[in-house]
Amino acid sequence: MISTKELDPNLLEAEFYDKPFNFSYSSLNKLITSPGIFYTEYILKKREVQYGKHLLEGTIIHYLVLENQGFDEKFIVSSETLPSETNMIVANYCFDAYAAMKDPDETLELCDFEPQILECLKSIDKHQSLKDTKDGLGDDKRVNKIVEPKTEEYFKFLKNKQGRTIIDSAMLDKCTRRGEVVTENVKMRELLGLDLISDGVKYGVYNELYVEVPAKEGSLFGFKGFIDNLVVDVAKKTVYINDFKTTGKTLTKFDESVDFWNYWMQAAVYKQLVKDYLKAVLTDEWTIEFRFIVFDKYDQLYAFEVTEETMDKWETQLQAAIKEASYHYESRDFTLPYDFAKGNVKL
């Protein structure tokens, strides 16, 4: 079994506070909703990478629509459908053990990592109800749940992916179909600036734009993020921020997702990032519009525009979230969310 050296939490915490931290939407959301998990993932650096299929769809659609070159350099398509999310997590865990070997044997297969399979399943509390019976040992049953054709194929792809993301043909077909829905929609093409010439004078069109704003004087931390699509229309003095989302619900329920996943926080953070990125251009005459471009469970597509009134409310909520984050950051108290840590929650 590959053993991992446990680092001193005090040293890791000291390292974390040794330099300014720039929050992404996801890390800020994690800190205010579950400080303990933030501490584990961002300070102790025991971050669990998620491999759920739903997490890939928005990225693939965005790439097919806005980044239509070099697909093979970023994705590798499996001949089989992808395994379950649990099996993907375990396979990736085993691959990490494989990659950590000084001289990895390329002939090793998933079945050769039985200790890692059992270790991972225990850590994520999966298949632990399987017991020793006359039909076999519980551990053998757990391993058999993982070592099956789809997961074995996925493990092989991990060894050969060379930095690319693995997707299956069904997912590619689904996302290609959705991408075509976007590109064939005249209003969407206009909104995303697909037919504009980005000359930096009349128009600016930016895709997958990374913006980082370091901590300013008087602030404890900065912010960062990838903007899916940013269109600057100089003549109209309007900036359009567009973010792709997919949902397993209907369009009529997307407002619930905004609240549940705190997408409002993402919108408010992205607006601040864009304002800083374009600070040399923007004046009081300019308008910034934010939209979530959403595909629902029925492949229905809609661009949800965030009104100025709603954005003002979200920006106020963001300031409250920053206050909560500041409390955790300064006090180094990562036990409970702010209101619970302060004893403000009563029934």
TORTOR-933738 format. One line per 4 residues: their letters; for each residue x, z negated, y negated of N, C-alpha, C. Coordinates in steps of 0.2 Angstrom, whole numbers. Layout:
REM TORTOR-933738
a = X,Z,Y,X,Z,Y,X,Z,Y ~ ...
***
This chain:
REM TORTOR-933738
mist = 4,0,6,0,0,0,4,0,-6 ~ 2,4,-11,6,4,-18,4,-2,-22 ~ 9,-6,-23,7,-12,-27,9,-11,-34 ~ 5,-14,-39,5,-14,-46,8,-20,-49
keld = 13,-20,-53,15,-26,-56,11,-28,-62 ~ 9,-34,-61,4,-37,-66,8,-39,-72 ~ 6,-37,-78,10,-39,-84,7,-45,-87 ~ 11,-49,-91,9,-55,-94,3,-53,-100
pnll = -3,-56,-99,-8,-54,-104,-6,-56,-111 ~ -2,-62,-112,0,-63,-119,5,-58,-122 ~ 9,-55,-117,14,-50,-120,10,-44,-122 ~ 4,-42,-118,0,-36,-119,-4,-37,-125
eaef = -6,-43,-126,-10,-45,-133,-5,-44,-139 ~ 1,-47,-138,6,-47,-143,7,-39,-145 ~ 8,-35,-140,9,-28,-141,3,-25,-145 ~ -3,-26,-143,-9,-24,-146,-9,-25,-153
ydkp = -7,-31,-155,-8,-33,-162,-2,-32,-166 ~ 3,-29,-163,10,-27,-166,9,-21,-171 ~ 4,-17,-169,3,-11,-174,-4,-10,-175 ~ -6,-7,-181,-13,-6,-182,-17,-2,-177
fnfs = -23,-4,-176,-27,-1,-171,-33,4,-174 ~ -33,10,-172,-38,15,-175,-44,15,-170 ~ -50,13,-172,-55,13,-167,-58,20,-167 ~ -60,22,-161,-64,28,-160,-71,25,-159
yssl = -76,30,-159,-83,27,-159,-84,23,-152 ~ -81,26,-147,-82,23,-140,-79,16,-140 ~ -73,15,-143,-70,8,-143,-73,3,-147 ~ -76,6,-153,-79,1,-157,-86,-1,-154
nkli = -89,4,-151,-95,2,-147,-94,-3,-142 ~ -89,-2,-138,-87,-7,-133,-85,-14,-135 ~ -82,-14,-141,-80,-21,-144,-86,-25,-146 ~ -91,-21,-149,-97,-25,-152,-102,-27,-146
tspg = -102,-22,-141,-107,-23,-136,-105,-28,-130 ~ -98,-27,-128,-95,-31,-123,-88,-32,-124 ~ -86,-37,-129,-79,-39,-131,-75,-40,-125 ~ -77,-43,-119,-73,-44,-113,-71,-38,-110
ifyt = -75,-33,-110,-73,-26,-107,-68,-23,-112 ~ -69,-23,-118,-64,-21,-123,-57,-24,-122 ~ -57,-30,-121,-51,-34,-120,-47,-31,-114 ~ -51,-31,-109,-48,-28,-102,-46,-21,-103
eyil = -49,-17,-106,-48,-10,-106,-42,-8,-111 ~ -43,-11,-117,-39,-9,-123,-33,-13,-124 ~ -33,-20,-122,-28,-24,-123,-24,-25,-117 ~ -28,-27,-111,-24,-27,-105,-23,-21,-102
kkre = -25,-15,-104,-24,-8,-102,-26,-7,-95 ~ -32,-10,-93,-35,-9,-86,-41,-5,-87 ~ -40,0,-90,-46,4,-92,-48,9,-86 ~ -55,8,-84,-58,12,-79,-60,19,-81
vqyg = -57,24,-78,-59,30,-80,-65,33,-77 ~ -70,35,-81,-76,37,-78,-76,45,-76 ~ -79,46,-70,-78,53,-67,-85,56,-66 ~ -90,53,-69,-97,55,-68,-98,62,-70
khll = -102,66,-66,-103,73,-68,-106,74,-75 ~ -111,69,-76,-115,70,-83,-110,70,-89 ~ -104,67,-88,-99,66,-93,-96,73,-95 ~ -96,77,-90,-92,83,-91,-97,89,-94
egti = -103,88,-93,-107,94,-95,-107,96,-102 ~ -107,91,-107,-107,92,-114,-100,95,-116 ~ -95,93,-112,-88,96,-114,-88,103,-112 ~ -90,104,-106,-90,111,-103,-94,116,-108
ihyl = -100,114,-110,-105,118,-114,-101,119,-121 ~ -98,114,-123,-95,114,-130,-89,119,-129 ~ -85,119,-124,-80,123,-123,-82,131,-122 ~ -87,132,-118,-89,139,-117,-92,142,-123
vlen = -95,138,-127,-98,141,-134,-93,141,-139 ~ -88,136,-140,-84,136,-145,-77,138,-144 ~ -75,137,-138,-68,139,-136,-68,143,-130 ~ -69,150,-131,-70,155,-126,-64,158,-123
qgfd = -58,155,-124,-52,158,-121,-48,152,-117 ~ -44,155,-112,-40,150,-108,-44,145,-104 ~ -50,147,-102,-54,143,-98,-50,140,-92 ~ -46,145,-88,-42,143,-82,-37,138,-84
ekfi = -35,137,-90,-30,133,-92,-32,126,-92 ~ -39,125,-93,-42,118,-94,-46,116,-88 ~ -49,121,-84,-53,119,-79,-51,122,-72 ~ -53,119,-67,-52,122,-60,-58,121,-57
vsse = -61,127,-54,-67,127,-51,-67,126,-43 ~ -70,120,-41,-70,119,-33,-74,123,-30 ~ -72,125,-24,-77,129,-19,-82,125,-17 ~ -82,119,-16,-87,114,-14,-90,111,-20
tlps = -96,108,-19,-99,104,-24,-95,98,-24 ~ -95,95,-30,-91,88,-31,-95,83,-27 ~ -91,78,-25,-93,72,-21,-97,68,-26 ~ -100,62,-23,-103,57,-27,-99,54,-32
etnm = -101,51,-37,-97,48,-42,-93,42,-39 ~ -96,38,-34,-92,33,-31,-86,36,-27 ~ -87,42,-24,-81,45,-20,-76,48,-25 ~ -79,50,-30,-74,53,-35,-69,48,-38
ivan = -72,42,-39,-68,36,-42,-63,34,-37 ~ -65,34,-30,-60,32,-25,-55,37,-24 ~ -57,43,-24,-52,49,-23,-47,49,-29 ~ -49,47,-35,-45,47,-41,-40,41,-40
ycfd = -42,36,-38,-38,30,-37,-33,31,-32 ~ -35,34,-26,-30,36,-21,-25,41,-24 ~ -27,46,-28,-22,51,-31,-18,47,-36 ~ -20,42,-39,-15,39,-44,-10,35,-40
ayaa = -11,33,-34,-6,30,-29,-2,35,-27 ~ -4,41,-25,0,47,-23,5,49,-29 ~ 2,49,-35,6,52,-40,11,46,-42 ~ 10,40,-41,15,35,-42,21,34,-38
mkdp = 20,38,-32,26,38,-27,32,42,-30 ~ 38,39,-29,44,42,-31,45,49,-29 ~ 44,50,-23,44,57,-20,38,58,-16 ~ 33,60,-19,26,61,-15,27,66,-10
detl = 24,64,-4,24,69,2,18,74,1 ~ 19,80,0,13,85,-2,8,85,4 ~ 10,83,10,6,84,16,1,78,17 ~ 2,73,13,-2,67,13,-10,70,11
elcd = -14,67,15,-21,68,14,-25,62,12 ~ -31,62,11,-35,57,9,-35,51,14 ~ -36,53,20,-36,48,26,-30,44,26 ~ -24,46,23,-18,43,23,-18,37,18
fepq = -23,36,15,-23,31,9,-29,26,11 ~ -29,24,17,-35,19,19,-34,12,15 ~ -28,9,14,-28,3,11,-30,4,3 ~ -29,9,0,-31,11,-7,-38,12,-7
ilec = -41,15,-2,-48,16,-2,-52,10,-1 ~ -50,5,3,-53,-1,4,-52,-6,-2 ~ -46,-5,-5,-45,-9,-11,-49,-7,-17 ~ -50,0,-18,-54,2,-23,-62,1,-22
lksi = -64,2,-16,-71,0,-15,-73,-7,-16 ~ -68,-12,-14,-69,-19,-16,-69,-20,-23 ~ -65,-17,-27,-64,-18,-34,-71,-16,-38 ~ -74,-10,-35,-80,-8,-38,-86,-10,-35
dkhq = -85,-14,-30,-91,-17,-26,-96,-12,-23 ~ -93,-8,-19,-97,-2,-16,-96,-3,-8 ~ -101,-2,-5,-101,-2,3,-99,-9,6 ~ -99,-14,2,-97,-20,4,-102,-24,9
slkd = -108,-21,10,-113,-24,14,-111,-22,21 ~ -107,-17,22,-106,-14,29,-102,-20,33 ~ -104,-22,39,-101,-27,42,-98,-25,49 ~ -94,-29,52,-92,-28,59,-97,-29,64
tkdg = -98,-24,68,-104,-24,73,-101,-20,79 ~ -105,-20,84,-103,-17,90,-102,-9,89 ~ -105,-7,84,-104,0,82,-97,2,79 ~ -93,-3,77,-87,-2,73,-86,-8,68
lgdd = -80,-7,66,-77,-12,60,-80,-10,54 ~ -82,-15,49,-84,-14,43,-80,-9,39 ~ -73,-11,39,-68,-7,35,-68,0,38 ~ -69,2,44,-69,9,47,-75,12,44
krvn = -80,9,43,-87,12,41,-86,13,34 ~ -82,9,30,-81,10,23,-77,16,22 ~ -72,17,25,-67,22,25,-71,29,26 ~ -75,29,32,-79,35,34,-83,37,28
kive = -86,32,24,-90,34,19,-87,39,14 ~ -80,38,13,-76,41,8,-73,47,11 ~ -70,47,17,-66,52,20,-71,57,23 ~ -74,61,19,-79,66,21,-77,73,18
pkte = -79,79,20,-77,85,18,-77,86,10 ~ -82,84,7,-82,85,-1,-77,81,-4 ~ -76,75,-2,-71,71,-5,-64,73,-3 ~ -63,75,3,-56,77,5,-54,84,1
eyfk = -59,88,0,-58,94,-4,-56,92,-11 ~ -60,87,-14,-59,85,-21,-52,82,-21 ~ -49,78,-16,-43,75,-16,-37,81,-16 ~ -38,86,-13,-34,92,-12,-33,95,-19
flkn = -39,96,-22,-39,99,-29,-35,94,-34 ~ -36,88,-33,-33,83,-38,-25,84,-38 ~ -23,86,-31,-15,87,-31,-13,93,-34 ~ -18,98,-34,-16,105,-37,-19,106,-44
kqgr = -22,102,-47,-25,103,-53,-21,104,-59 ~ -15,101,-59,-10,102,-64,-13,101,-71 ~ -16,95,-72,-19,93,-79,-26,96,-80 ~ -28,100,-76,-35,103,-77,-40,99,-74
tiid = -46,100,-77,-52,96,-75,-56,99,-70 ~ -58,96,-64,-61,99,-59,-68,99,-60 ~ -71,105,-59,-79,106,-59,-81,110,-53 ~ -87,110,-51,-89,114,-46,-93,120,-48
saml = -94,125,-44,-98,131,-46,-105,130,-49 ~ -108,125,-46,-115,123,-48,-115,121,-55 ~ -110,117,-57,-110,114,-63,-108,119,-68 ~ -103,124,-66,-101,129,-70,-107,134,-72
dkct = -111,135,-67,-117,140,-68,-122,137,-72 ~ -123,130,-72,-128,127,-76,-125,127,-83 ~ -119,125,-84,-116,125,-91,-116,132,-94 ~ -114,137,-90,-114,144,-92,-120,146,-95
rrge = -126,144,-91,-132,146,-93,-134,143,-99 ~ -133,136,-100,-134,133,-106,-130,136,-112 ~ -124,137,-111,-120,140,-116,-123,147,-119 ~ -125,151,-114,-129,157,-116,-135,156,-120
vvte = -138,150,-119,-144,149,-123,-142,147,-130 ~ -136,144,-131,-134,142,-137,-132,149,-141 ~ -128,153,-138,-125,159,-141,-130,164,-143 ~ -136,164,-139,-141,169,-140,-146,167,-145
nvkm = -145,161,-147,-150,158,-152,-147,159,-159 ~ -151,163,-163,-148,165,-170,-147,159,-174 ~ -152,154,-174,-151,148,-179,-145,144,-176 ~ -144,144,-170,-138,140,-168,-132,143,-169
rell = -131,150,-169,-125,154,-171,-124,152,-178 ~ -129,152,-182,-128,151,-189,-126,144,-191 ~ -129,139,-187,-127,132,-188,-120,131,-186 ~ -118,134,-181,-111,132,-178,-106,137,-181
gldl = -108,142,-185,-103,146,-189,-100,151,-184 ~ -103,153,-178,-100,157,-173,-99,164,-176 ~ -102,166,-181,-101,173,-184,-97,173,-190 ~ -95,167,-192,-91,167,-199,-84,168,-198
isdg = -81,170,-203,-74,171,-203,-71,165,-207 ~ -67,161,-203,-65,155,-206,-58,156,-210 ~ -59,157,-217,-54,159,-221,-51,153,-226 ~ -55,148,-225,-52,142,-229,-54,143,-237
vkyg = -58,148,-238,-59,150,-245,-67,150,-246 ~ -70,154,-242,-78,154,-242,-80,149,-237 ~ -77,150,-231,-79,146,-226,-74,142,-222 ~ -75,137,-219,-70,134,-214,-74,132,-208
vyne = -72,134,-202,-75,132,-196,-70,129,-192 ~ -71,123,-189,-66,119,-185,-70,117,-179 ~ -67,118,-173,-69,116,-167,-65,111,-164 ~ -67,106,-161,-63,100,-157,-58,98,-162
lyve = -60,96,-168,-56,94,-174,-54,87,-173 ~ -48,85,-172,-46,78,-172,-44,75,-178 ~ -47,70,-180,-46,67,-187,-44,59,-186 ~ -39,57,-189,-37,50,-188,-36,47,-195
vpak = -39,42,-197,-39,39,-203,-36,32,-202 ~ -29,31,-204,-26,24,-203,-29,19,-207 ~ -28,13,-206,-31,7,-209,-29,8,-217 ~ -33,7,-221,-32,7,-228,-31,0,-231
egsl = -28,-1,-237,-27,-7,-240,-33,-12,-240 ~ -32,-18,-237,-37,-22,-236,-41,-22,-230 ~ -40,-17,-226,-43,-16,-219,-39,-18,-214 ~ -42,-20,-208,-38,-22,-202,-37,-16,-198
fgfk = -41,-11,-198,-40,-6,-193,-43,1,-196 ~ -41,6,-193,-43,13,-195,-48,16,-190 ~ -49,22,-191,-54,26,-186,-51,33,-184 ~ -54,35,-179,-51,42,-176,-57,45,-172
gfid = -57,51,-171,-62,54,-167,-61,62,-167 ~ -64,65,-161,-64,72,-161,-71,75,-163 ~ -71,79,-168,-77,82,-171,-78,89,-167 ~ -84,89,-163,-85,95,-159,-85,101,-164
nlvv = -89,101,-169,-90,107,-173,-91,105,-180 ~ -87,108,-185,-87,106,-192,-87,113,-196 ~ -92,114,-200,-93,120,-204,-93,118,-211 ~ -89,121,-215,-89,120,-222,-91,127,-226
dvak = -97,126,-229,-99,132,-233,-98,130,-240 ~ -93,134,-243,-91,132,-250,-96,135,-255 ~ -99,140,-254,-104,143,-259,-110,138,-259 ~ -112,135,-254,-118,131,-254,-116,123,-255
ktvy = -109,122,-255,-106,116,-256,-109,111,-251 ~ -109,113,-244,-112,110,-239,-108,109,-233 ~ -107,103,-230,-103,102,-224,-108,101,-218 ~ -107,104,-213,-111,103,-207,-107,100,-201
indf = -109,94,-199,-106,91,-193,-110,92,-187 ~ -108,95,-182,-112,96,-176,-109,93,-170 ~ -113,89,-166,-111,86,-160,-115,87,-154 ~ -112,90,-149,-116,92,-143,-117,85,-139
kttg = -124,85,-136,-126,80,-131,-130,83,-126 ~ -130,80,-120,-134,82,-115,-138,75,-113 ~ -144,76,-111,-148,70,-109,-152,71,-102 ~ -153,66,-98,-157,67,-92,-164,66,-94
ktlt = -166,65,-100,-173,64,-102,-175,70,-106 ~ -181,70,-108,-184,75,-112,-182,74,-120 ~ -182,80,-123,-181,80,-131,-185,74,-134 ~ -191,73,-132,-195,68,-135,-193,61,-135
kfde = -188,60,-130,-185,53,-129,-178,53,-131 ~ -176,58,-135,-169,57,-137,-167,51,-142 ~ -172,50,-146,-172,44,-151,-170,38,-147 ~ -172,37,-141,-171,31,-137,-163,31,-135
svdf = -161,37,-133,-154,38,-132,-149,36,-138 ~ -152,38,-143,-148,36,-150,-147,29,-150 ~ -152,25,-149,-152,18,-149,-148,15,-143 ~ -150,17,-137,-147,14,-131,-139,15,-131
wnyw = -137,21,-133,-130,23,-133,-126,22,-139 ~ -130,19,-144,-127,18,-151,-124,25,-154 ~ -128,31,-153,-125,37,-155,-126,37,-163 ~ -130,32,-166,-130,32,-173,-123,30,-176
mqaa = -120,26,-172,-113,23,-174,-108,29,-174 ~ -109,33,-169,-104,39,-169,-105,44,-175 ~ -112,45,-177,-113,49,-182,-110,46,-189 ~ -111,40,-190,-109,36,-196,-101,37,-196
vykq = -98,35,-190,-90,36,-190,-88,43,-192 ~ -91,48,-189,-89,55,-190,-90,57,-197 ~ -95,54,-200,-96,56,-207,-90,53,-211 ~ -88,47,-210,-83,44,-213,-76,48,-212
lvkd = -75,50,-206,-69,54,-204,-69,61,-208 ~ -75,64,-208,-75,71,-212,-74,70,-219 ~ -77,65,-222,-76,63,-229,-69,62,-231 ~ -65,59,-227,-58,58,-228,-54,64,-227
ylka = -56,68,-222,-53,74,-220,-53,79,-226 ~ -59,79,-229,-61,84,-234,-60,81,-241 ~ -57,75,-242,-57,72,-248,-55,76,-254 ~ -50,80,-253,-47,84,-258,-52,90,-261
vltd = -58,91,-257,-62,96,-259,-69,93,-261 ~ -71,88,-258,-78,85,-259,-79,82,-266 ~ -84,84,-269,-86,80,-275,-94,78,-274 ~ -96,75,-279,-103,72,-279,-108,78,-278
ewti = -106,84,-279,-111,90,-279,-112,92,-271 ~ -107,90,-267,-107,92,-260,-112,88,-256 ~ -115,91,-251,-119,88,-246,-116,88,-239 ~ -117,83,-235,-115,82,-229,-121,82,-224
efrf = -122,86,-219,-127,86,-215,-124,85,-208 ~ -128,80,-204,-126,79,-197,-131,81,-192 ~ -129,84,-187,-134,86,-182,-132,84,-175 ~ -136,82,-170,-135,81,-163,-138,88,-160
ivfd = -134,92,-157,-136,98,-153,-137,96,-146 ~ -144,95,-144,-145,92,-138,-149,97,-133 ~ -146,96,-126,-150,100,-121,-153,94,-117 ~ -159,95,-115,-163,90,-111,-163,92,-104
kydq = -167,88,-100,-167,89,-93,-170,96,-91 ~ -174,99,-95,-177,105,-94,-174,111,-97 ~ -168,110,-99,-164,115,-103,-166,117,-109 ~ -171,113,-112,-173,114,-119,-168,112,-124
lyaf = -167,116,-129,-161,115,-134,-164,114,-141 ~ -162,109,-144,-164,107,-151,-158,104,-155 ~ -158,106,-161,-153,103,-166,-157,97,-170 ~ -155,91,-168,-158,85,-172,-155,84,-179
evte = -158,86,-184,-155,84,-191,-156,77,-192 ~ -151,74,-195,-151,67,-197,-152,67,-204 ~ -158,64,-206,-160,64,-213,-155,60,-217 ~ -155,61,-224,-151,57,-228,-153,49,-228
etmd = -159,48,-228,-162,41,-227,-159,38,-221 ~ -160,41,-215,-158,39,-209,-150,37,-209 ~ -146,42,-212,-139,41,-212,-137,35,-216 ~ -141,34,-222,-139,29,-226,-140,22,-222
kwet = -146,22,-218,-147,16,-214,-141,15,-208 ~ -139,21,-205,-134,20,-200,-127,18,-203 ~ -126,20,-209,-120,18,-213,-120,11,-214 ~ -126,8,-216,-126,1,-217,-125,-3,-210
qlqa = -128,0,-205,-127,-3,-198,-120,-3,-196 ~ -116,3,-198,-109,3,-197,-105,-2,-200 ~ -107,-4,-206,-103,-9,-210,-104,-16,-206 ~ -110,-17,-204,-112,-23,-200,-108,-23,-194
aike = -107,-17,-190,-103,-17,-184,-96,-18,-186 ~ -93,-16,-191,-86,-17,-193,-85,-24,-195 ~ -90,-27,-198,-90,-35,-199,-89,-38,-192 ~ -93,-36,-187,-93,-40,-181,-86,-38,-177
asyh = -84,-32,-178,-77,-30,-175,-71,-34,-178 ~ -72,-35,-185,-67,-39,-189,-67,-46,-186 ~ -72,-49,-185,-72,-56,-182,-69,-56,-175 ~ -70,-52,-171,-67,-52,-164,-59,-50,-165
yesr = -58,-46,-169,-51,-44,-170,-47,-49,-173 ~ -49,-53,-178,-46,-58,-182,-45,-64,-178 ~ -51,-66,-175,-51,-73,-171,-48,-72,-164 ~ -48,-66,-162,-45,-64,-155,-50,-68,-150
dftl = -56,-68,-152,-62,-71,-148,-65,-65,-144 ~ -64,-64,-138,-67,-58,-135,-72,-60,-129 ~ -75,-66,-130,-79,-69,-125,-86,-66,-124 ~ -89,-66,-130,-96,-64,-131,-97,-59,-137
pydf = -102,-55,-137,-104,-51,-143,-105,-56,-149 ~ -104,-54,-155,-104,-58,-161,-109,-63,-162 ~ -116,-61,-161,-121,-65,-162,-122,-71,-157 ~ -120,-69,-151,-120,-74,-146,-114,-79,-147
akgn = -108,-76,-149,-102,-80,-150,-104,-85,-156 ~ -108,-83,-160,-110,-87,-166,-116,-92,-165 ~ -119,-91,-159,-125,-95,-157,-131,-93,-161 ~ -131,-87,-163,-137,-84,-168,-143,-82,-164
vkl = -142,-81,-157,-147,-79,-153,-152,-84,-150 ~ -158,-84,-152,-163,-89,-149,-169,-85,-146 ~ -172,-88,-142,-178,-86,-139,-184,-89,-142
***
